[in-house]
Amino acid sequence: MQPTTRILIAGGGTGGHIIPALAIADELKARHAAEILFVGTARGLESRLVPQAGYRLELIRVGQLNHVPLATRLKTLVDLPAGLMQCVRLLRQFRPAVVIGVGGYASGPVMGAAILLGIPTLAFEPNAVPGLANRLVGGRVKAAAVNFEPAARYFRNAHVTGIPVRAEFFRLAPRPAGAPPHLLVFGGSQGARVLNHVMPKIAAALLEAVPGLTILHQAGARHAETTLAAYEDSRAPADRWQVEAFLDDMPRRFEAADLVLARSGASTVAELAAGGKPAVLIPFAQAADDHQRRNAEVMAQAGAARVLLEGDLTPEQLRGTLSDLLAQPEKLREMAESARTLAHPDAAERIAGMAIALARRDFRKEAL
């Protein structure tokens, strides 16, 4: 009987990092019977999502380096040696065959410690431009799985695998011919302030310009009441719009939409590609390393999305873009097909296979 392969997954912080990491862990456990340990921080989403998924999580203390005041960066650098030693102790205790870094606060020191100990490392990068943690270790890892081709140049042995996405997104039914148009406004789990602010201003004019249009707007729990009040004040027909704090069953919500208005986080972009949904993307201007804009540009270059920059956005510009696209069903179908060209239905399987190859010390590029 072969011994169980132990794999450590480090990082997290946001859903764009930890949700794909959990999909990779599920694939490794189901297909390869691997034993998984996650390492993250108390302030990241992993502190909630990893235990909920049934995986063991070890927490480390790691400070911030990127987009923080100088005093915070200096403290992080002073604390870094102690953090690295904590990571070394964890690795020696768990003795993983491979370490997968998914980006985020914990990823950098854990991957750095693994490299020092000679443990094979695999970087996973969901964005078009890697975050600081993956940039720091990119030239030293054994291999990397990336979502976008532009990110490959930051790593050794990089393969474009895509982001693991729930299988339901690949099985969306096509919109029925002649169905009234439907717009999904999706700002992520916490909502998007710019969408909550601008959409109510243009709702009445947009609904008048596009006959039969309905709008479903996910505003986030903190902003649902104020967004709802703004729609009510807009005098847009109340039977043609709906505001929700949070949307469950996102594959079904995507299926019902002819067009999606959203941010351009890595997971959102991957779900749009998997579902073959045309989009208008407004990148979050404060995203680290401007990665949302880069993600959106890749979608736009493929013909799958229109991109509007938050700093230049006006209500008139957004209304004109949405009404123009919603009036062109054939254009939306073309964008949908373009989106599908960026989808990767086998992403989790491929990334898990790369990890197992590294665990077996098979560093040949064709094996990864």
Backbone torsions as a table, in degrees:
resi	resn	phi	psi	omega
1	MET	NA	127.5	-178.1
2	GLN	-73.6	142.7	177.5
3	PRO	-66.6	152.5	178.9
4	THR	-66.7	135.7	176.6
5	THR	-79.5	123.5	178.8
6	ARG	-96.7	129.2	-179.3
7	ILE	-130.9	130.7	178.8
8	LEU	-105.4	131.7	178.4
9	ILE	-114.5	121.6	-173.5
10	ALA	-116.6	137.5	173.8
11	GLY	121.3	-166.3	-179.1
12	GLY	136.4	-131.7	-177.2
13	GLY	100.2	-68.3	-178.4
14	THR	-110.8	165.2	177.5
15	GLY	-62.4	-31.2	179.6
16	GLY	-62.5	-22.8	176.5
17	HIS	-96.3	-47.9	-169.0
18	ILE	-79.6	-33.1	-179.3
19	ILE	-65.2	-47.0	173.3
20	PRO	-62.1	-35.6	179.2
21	ALA	-61.4	-39.5	177.7
22	LEU	-66.3	-36.8	177.0
23	ALA	-64.7	-39.0	176.8
24	ILE	-64.4	-43.5	179.1
25	ALA	-61.2	-43.1	178.5
26	ASP	-59.6	-42.2	-179.9
27	GLU	-66.0	-43.2	179.0
28	LEU	-63.4	-38.5	-179.3
29	LYS	-72.5	-44.9	-175.5
30	ALA	-73.1	-43.6	-173.2
31	ARG	-89.7	-29.5	-173.3
32	HIS	-121.9	3.8	179.2
33	ALA	53.2	36.1	-178.2
34	ALA	-76.8	151.0	171.8
35	GLU	-94.7	125.1	-171.5
36	ILE	-112.4	135.7	169.4
37	LEU	-125.7	129.0	174.0
38	PHE	-98.0	144.4	172.5
39	VAL	-126.6	126.2	-178.4
40	GLY	-150.1	-159.9	179.0
41	THR	-122.6	160.5	-177.7
42	ALA	-68.1	-24.5	-175.4
43	ARG	-89.3	-6.1	-179.3
44	GLY	-90.2	163.3	177.9
45	LEU	-61.6	-22.3	179.7
46	GLU	-59.8	-27.9	-178.6
47	SER	-63.4	-23.5	177.7
48	ARG	-102.8	-45.1	-171.3
49	LEU	-75.4	-35.2	-177.2
50	VAL	-67.0	-50.6	176.5
51	PRO	-60.6	-36.9	177.9
52	GLN	-59.9	-33.7	-179.7
53	ALA	-81.6	-3.6	175.7
54	GLY	90.8	15.6	-179.6
55	TYR	-105.3	151.4	176.5
56	ARG	-75.0	138.9	-178.9
57	LEU	-130.2	128.2	171.7
58	GLU	-106.8	134.7	-178.0
59	LEU	-103.1	137.3	174.7
60	ILE	-122.9	161.0	178.9
61	ARG	-100.3	115.2	-179.3
62	VAL	-134.3	130.6	177.2
63	GLY	-84.4	178.6	-178.4
64	GLN	-100.4	145.9	177.0
65	LEU	-118.8	-29.7	-170.6
66	ASN	-99.7	132.0	175.9
67	HIS	57.4	44.2	176.8
68	VAL	-133.8	162.7	179.4
69	PRO	-61.5	157.9	-178.2
70	LEU	-56.7	-40.7	-179.1
71	ALA	-61.0	-39.0	178.7
72	THR	-66.7	-41.9	179.3
73	ARG	-63.8	-42.2	-179.9
74	LEU	-63.2	-43.0	178.8
75	LYS	-62.9	-40.7	178.5
76	THR	-60.9	-43.7	-179.9
77	LEU	-66.0	-38.2	178.0
78	VAL	-64.7	-38.6	-177.7
79	ASP	-81.4	-10.4	-172.4
80	LEU	-60.4	-44.8	179.8
81	PRO	-57.2	-42.0	178.5
82	ALA	-64.9	-38.2	177.6
83	GLY	-64.8	-40.2	178.0
84	LEU	-63.1	-40.0	179.3
85	MET	-66.2	-36.3	175.3
86	GLN	-62.1	-41.0	178.7
87	CYS	-66.6	-39.9	177.6
88	VAL	-60.4	-43.4	179.3
89	ARG	-62.8	-42.6	178.3
90	LEU	-60.5	-44.5	-178.4
91	LEU	-65.9	-38.8	179.6
92	ARG	-69.6	-31.0	178.2
93	GLN	-74.1	-45.7	-175.7
94	PHE	-82.3	-31.8	178.9
95	ARG	53.9	61.4	179.5
96	PRO	-72.9	151.9	174.8
97	ALA	-79.1	-24.8	178.4
98	VAL	-154.5	150.0	176.0
99	VAL	-116.8	128.4	177.4
100	ILE	-106.6	121.9	175.9
101	GLY	-101.5	124.9	-176.4
102	VAL	-107.0	11.5	-178.6
103	GLY	85.3	165.1	-176.3
104	GLY	102.3	176.4	-170.2
105	TYR	-56.1	-45.9	-173.5
106	ALA	-78.0	-18.3	-172.1
107	SER	-64.8	-45.2	-174.7
108	GLY	-59.3	-56.7	-178.3
109	PRO	-65.6	-35.3	179.0
110	VAL	-67.5	-44.5	179.0
111	MET	-65.2	-39.6	177.8
112	GLY	-61.8	-42.4	178.1
113	ALA	-65.0	-39.8	178.7
114	ALA	-63.2	-40.6	178.2
115	ILE	-64.0	-41.4	178.2
116	LEU	-61.9	-35.0	-177.9
117	LEU	-87.6	-3.3	179.2
118	GLY	78.4	20.4	177.4
119	ILE	-85.3	131.7	179.4
120	PRO	-57.9	139.2	-176.1
121	THR	-125.3	141.7	177.0
122	LEU	-127.2	121.4	177.5
123	ALA	-94.1	136.2	172.5
124	PHE	-112.5	125.3	-177.6
125	GLU	-127.8	109.7	-177.3
126	PRO	-82.3	-18.0	-174.0
127	ASN	-100.3	162.5	-179.7
128	ALA	-68.4	-27.1	174.8
129	VAL	-123.1	121.6	-177.5
130	PRO	-61.4	150.4	172.5
131	GLY	-73.2	175.7	-174.8
132	LEU	-58.9	-43.5	-176.7
133	ALA	-59.4	-47.2	-178.9
134	ASN	-72.1	-30.5	176.6
135	ARG	-66.1	-36.8	-177.2
136	LEU	-67.1	-33.5	-176.0
137	VAL	-106.7	-2.9	-171.2
138	GLY	-54.8	-38.4	-178.2
139	GLY	-79.8	-7.3	-176.3
140	ARG	-110.7	-11.7	-178.5
141	VAL	-72.3	159.5	177.6
142	LYS	-76.1	-33.4	-178.8
143	ALA	-161.3	166.7	179.6
144	ALA	-144.6	144.4	173.4
145	ALA	-112.5	120.0	-176.0
146	VAL	-121.0	158.8	179.3
147	ASN	-91.0	-34.7	-176.8
148	PHE	-122.1	141.3	-179.6
149	GLU	-55.5	-40.5	-179.4
150	PRO	-58.2	-24.9	-179.4
151	ALA	-76.3	-18.2	-173.3
152	ALA	-62.0	-29.7	-174.4
153	ARG	-69.5	-11.8	-179.6
154	TYR	-86.3	-5.1	-170.8
155	PHE	-132.0	162.4	168.3
156	ARG	-85.8	146.0	174.8
157	ASN	47.5	50.6	-178.4
158	ALA	-85.7	138.5	176.7
159	HIS	-126.3	137.5	176.7
160	VAL	-82.6	103.3	-177.3
161	THR	-106.0	-20.5	-171.8
162	GLY	83.3	-178.4	179.5
163	ILE	-105.4	133.3	174.3
164	PRO	-58.4	128.8	-178.6
165	VAL	-130.7	145.5	179.7
166	ARG	-55.2	140.0	-175.1
167	ALA	-59.3	-27.7	-177.5
168	GLU	-61.4	-29.5	-179.6
169	PHE	-66.2	-25.3	179.8
170	PHE	-85.0	-3.7	-175.8
171	ARG	-118.6	25.8	-179.8
172	LEU	-67.5	135.7	175.9
173	ALA	-73.6	145.1	178.1
174	PRO	-66.9	153.9	177.2
175	ARG	-65.9	134.6	-179.9
176	PRO	-62.7	141.3	178.2
177	ALA	-62.6	133.2	178.1
178	GLY	82.1	0.9	179.0
179	ALA	-68.8	145.6	177.1
180	PRO	-59.0	142.9	-177.9
181	PRO	-66.0	147.4	-178.1
182	HIS	-136.7	130.5	180.0
183	LEU	-109.9	127.0	173.7
184	LEU	-102.0	123.3	177.2
185	VAL	-107.7	115.2	-169.9
186	PHE	-131.1	112.7	-177.8
187	GLY	-103.4	21.3	-175.8
188	GLY	83.8	175.7	-173.4
189	SER	-61.6	-28.3	-179.6
190	GLN	-100.0	1.8	-177.0
191	GLY	80.8	171.9	178.6
192	ALA	-130.6	121.8	-174.5
193	ARG	-57.9	-42.1	-176.7
194	VAL	-64.5	-38.6	178.7
195	LEU	-69.2	-40.8	179.1
196	ASN	-65.2	-29.0	-178.5
197	HIS	-82.4	-43.6	-171.1
198	VAL	-86.3	-39.7	-173.7
199	MET	-58.2	-44.6	178.0
200	PRO	-60.4	-29.6	180.0
201	LYS	-67.2	-29.4	-175.5
202	ILE	-108.3	-1.6	-172.7
203	ALA	-58.3	-49.0	-176.5
204	ALA	-62.1	-46.0	-179.4
205	ALA	-66.5	-38.5	-179.5
206	LEU	-67.2	-42.5	179.8
207	LEU	-67.2	-31.9	176.2
208	GLU	-71.3	-36.3	-177.0
209	ALA	-75.3	-28.2	-175.7
210	VAL	-117.3	99.6	-177.2
211	PRO	-57.7	132.8	175.4
212	GLY	79.7	-3.0	-176.0
213	LEU	-63.8	140.6	169.4
214	THR	-123.3	153.5	-175.7
215	ILE	-128.3	130.9	169.5
216	LEU	-115.9	120.0	-172.9
217	HIS	-119.3	116.1	175.2
218	GLN	-91.7	115.0	-168.8
219	ALA	-104.7	-14.2	-174.7
220	GLY	91.1	147.5	-173.9
221	ALA	-60.8	-38.0	-175.6
222	ARG	-74.0	-20.9	-171.9
223	HIS	-120.4	6.1	-175.4
224	ALA	-63.9	-43.2	-176.2
225	GLU	-66.0	-45.3	-179.0
226	THR	-68.4	-35.7	178.2
227	THR	-67.5	-42.2	176.9
228	LEU	-59.6	-44.0	179.8
229	ALA	-63.1	-37.5	-180.0
230	ALA	-66.9	-39.6	175.4
231	TYR	-63.5	-42.4	-179.9
232	GLU	-62.3	-37.5	179.6
233	ASP	-73.4	-17.8	-176.5
234	SER	-75.2	-14.8	-177.4
235	ARG	65.9	18.7	171.6
236	ALA	-69.3	142.7	-178.6
237	PRO	-53.1	120.7	-170.8
238	ALA	-66.1	-21.5	-179.3
239	ASP	-84.9	2.8	-177.4
240	ARG	-117.3	4.4	175.6
241	TRP	-140.2	156.3	-180.0
242	GLN	-147.5	134.2	177.6
243	VAL	-114.1	130.3	177.6
244	GLU	-128.2	146.8	176.6
245	ALA	-69.6	-42.1	-176.1
246	PHE	-148.0	142.9	179.6
247	LEU	-112.5	124.6	171.9
248	ASP	-95.3	175.2	178.6
249	ASP	49.7	57.3	-176.9
250	MET	-59.9	-34.3	176.1
251	PRO	-56.1	-41.3	179.2
252	ARG	-66.7	-36.8	179.1
253	ARG	-67.2	-40.5	176.4
254	PHE	-63.7	-42.2	-177.3
255	GLU	-58.3	-36.0	-176.6
256	ALA	-79.6	-9.1	-172.5
257	ALA	-95.9	140.0	169.7
258	ASP	-87.9	-27.1	-177.8
259	LEU	-149.4	143.4	179.4
260	VAL	-118.6	129.0	172.9
261	LEU	-104.8	119.7	-170.3
262	ALA	-155.0	170.6	164.3
263	ARG	-72.3	-178.5	-177.4
264	SER	-129.4	45.0	170.0
265	GLY	-64.2	159.8	-173.6
266	ALA	-59.0	-44.3	-178.0
267	SER	-66.9	-40.9	178.3
268	THR	-61.4	-45.3	179.7
269	VAL	-62.5	-41.1	179.2
270	ALA	-65.1	-38.9	179.0
271	GLU	-68.8	-37.4	175.8
272	LEU	-61.9	-42.1	179.0
273	ALA	-65.7	-46.1	-178.9
274	ALA	-61.7	-40.5	-178.8
275	GLY	-84.0	-8.8	-177.8
276	GLY	63.1	50.9	-177.1
277	LYS	-112.7	125.9	174.6
278	PRO	-68.9	151.0	-173.0
279	ALA	-145.6	154.0	162.3
280	VAL	-109.3	119.4	-173.5
281	LEU	-110.4	133.2	175.8
282	ILE	-120.9	95.2	-176.6
283	PRO	-60.5	143.2	175.0
284	PHE	-69.1	116.8	-171.7
285	ALA	-66.0	-24.4	-177.3
286	GLN	-96.9	9.0	-180.0
287	ALA	-62.6	142.5	-178.5
288	ALA	-55.3	131.3	177.7
289	ASP	58.7	20.2	178.5
290	ASP	55.4	32.7	-173.5
291	HIS	-68.0	-27.4	179.4
292	GLN	-66.4	-37.3	177.5
293	ARG	-64.0	-41.1	179.5
294	ARG	-65.0	-40.5	176.5
295	ASN	-59.4	-45.4	-178.4
296	ALA	-64.7	-38.2	180.0
297	GLU	-63.0	-37.3	177.5
298	VAL	-63.0	-43.0	177.9
299	MET	-63.0	-42.2	-179.6
300	ALA	-65.9	-41.7	179.6
301	GLN	-63.4	-27.9	177.5
302	ALA	-82.4	-7.2	-179.0
303	GLY	84.7	16.4	-175.0
304	ALA	-97.8	-11.4	-173.4
305	ALA	-154.0	156.1	164.6
306	ARG	-102.0	143.1	-177.7
307	VAL	-117.7	128.9	174.3
308	LEU	-120.9	126.5	-178.0
309	LEU	-83.4	134.6	-173.2
310	GLU	-58.9	-39.9	-177.3
311	GLY	-66.2	-23.8	-178.7
312	ASP	-104.0	-1.0	-169.7
313	LEU	-70.5	134.9	171.0
314	THR	-124.5	154.9	176.6
315	PRO	-56.2	-39.6	-178.5
316	GLU	-64.5	-40.4	179.7
317	GLN	-63.9	-44.1	-179.5
318	LEU	-66.5	-44.4	179.4
319	ARG	-60.6	-44.1	-179.3
320	GLY	-64.0	-41.5	-179.6
321	THR	-64.6	-46.5	-178.6
322	LEU	-65.8	-46.2	-178.1
323	SER	-66.4	-35.6	178.2
324	ASP	-62.5	-47.1	-178.6
325	LEU	-70.2	-42.7	-177.5
326	LEU	-66.5	-20.7	177.3
327	ALA	-84.9	-1.6	-177.2
328	GLN	-124.4	79.0	-179.7
329	PRO	-56.1	-36.3	-179.3
330	GLU	-67.7	-38.5	177.0
331	LYS	-63.3	-40.7	178.3
332	LEU	-63.9	-38.1	177.5
333	ARG	-64.9	-39.6	177.5
334	GLU	-63.5	-42.5	178.6
335	MET	-64.9	-37.2	178.3
336	ALA	-61.7	-44.6	178.8
337	GLU	-64.1	-38.0	177.7
338	SER	-64.8	-39.2	178.5
339	ALA	-60.4	-41.3	-177.5
340	ARG	-63.8	-25.8	179.1
341	THR	-66.9	-16.8	179.9
342	LEU	-96.8	2.0	-176.4
343	ALA	-82.4	152.0	-179.7
344	HIS	-135.6	84.6	-176.1
345	PRO	-65.9	-19.3	-177.8
346	ASP	-104.9	22.7	-173.0
347	ALA	-59.7	-50.8	-177.3
348	ALA	-61.6	-41.9	179.4
349	GLU	-62.4	-42.9	-178.2
350	ARG	-67.8	-42.5	-178.9
351	ILE	-66.6	-42.0	177.0
352	ALA	-61.5	-40.4	178.1
353	GLY	-63.1	-37.8	176.2
354	MET	-63.7	-42.2	-179.9
355	ALA	-63.2	-41.5	-179.8
356	ILE	-67.0	-38.5	177.3
357	ALA	-61.2	-41.6	178.3
358	LEU	-68.1	-37.7	178.3
359	ALA	-61.8	-30.1	177.8
360	ARG	-87.5	7.4	-179.6
361	ARG	62.3	31.1	177.9
362	ASP	-96.8	91.3	-173.5
363	PHE	-93.2	9.5	177.8
364	ARG	-67.7	137.0	-176.2
365	LYS	-59.4	-36.8	-177.4
366	GLU	-71.7	-16.7	-179.8
367	ALA	-87.7	-14.9	-173.8
368	LEU	-90.2	NA	NA
